[in-house]
């Protein structure tokens, strides 16, 4: 089964089956403490208190990989909402990058750097977009643009909060 293959690869990775069994039991304990209702019932039937198998059952039940879920994740990653308030931009970028990461990790869909730059620019307020367009070059990497946007926003927020000297 899939959970046995995962357990075997964990044992190969850490070279210690006893350690993996201990981690599995600890994970099962944590899941039992945190979950209630149907999820709790779902994991109570797991043999040998294997937390990895319990986690696997929860993922299969509550986070299945379906075409509709895949499409929804793609839409969220490609069309994040436009940010109106400059102070909200850093958090919006973080949320969007999590969606992009989820898209790649769960569905195997990888956005190119140019596509990420376009989506990031599209979610920025117009004055930030203007700065991105002015500083864009063919070889500019996404991470560089993202960091420049973050720094620019941080500087503008900080300068806006500074008191204005009196005459």
Buried (B, 14 or more C-beta within 10 A) or exposed (E): EEBEEBBEEBBEEEEEEEEBBEBBBEBBEEBBEEBEEEBEEBBEEBEEBBBBBBBBBBEEEEEEEEEEEBEEBBEBBBEBEEBEEBEEBBEBBEEBBEBBEBBBEBBEBEBEBEBBBBBBBEBBBEEBBEBBEEEEEEEBEBEBBBEBBBEBBEEBEEEEEEEEEEE
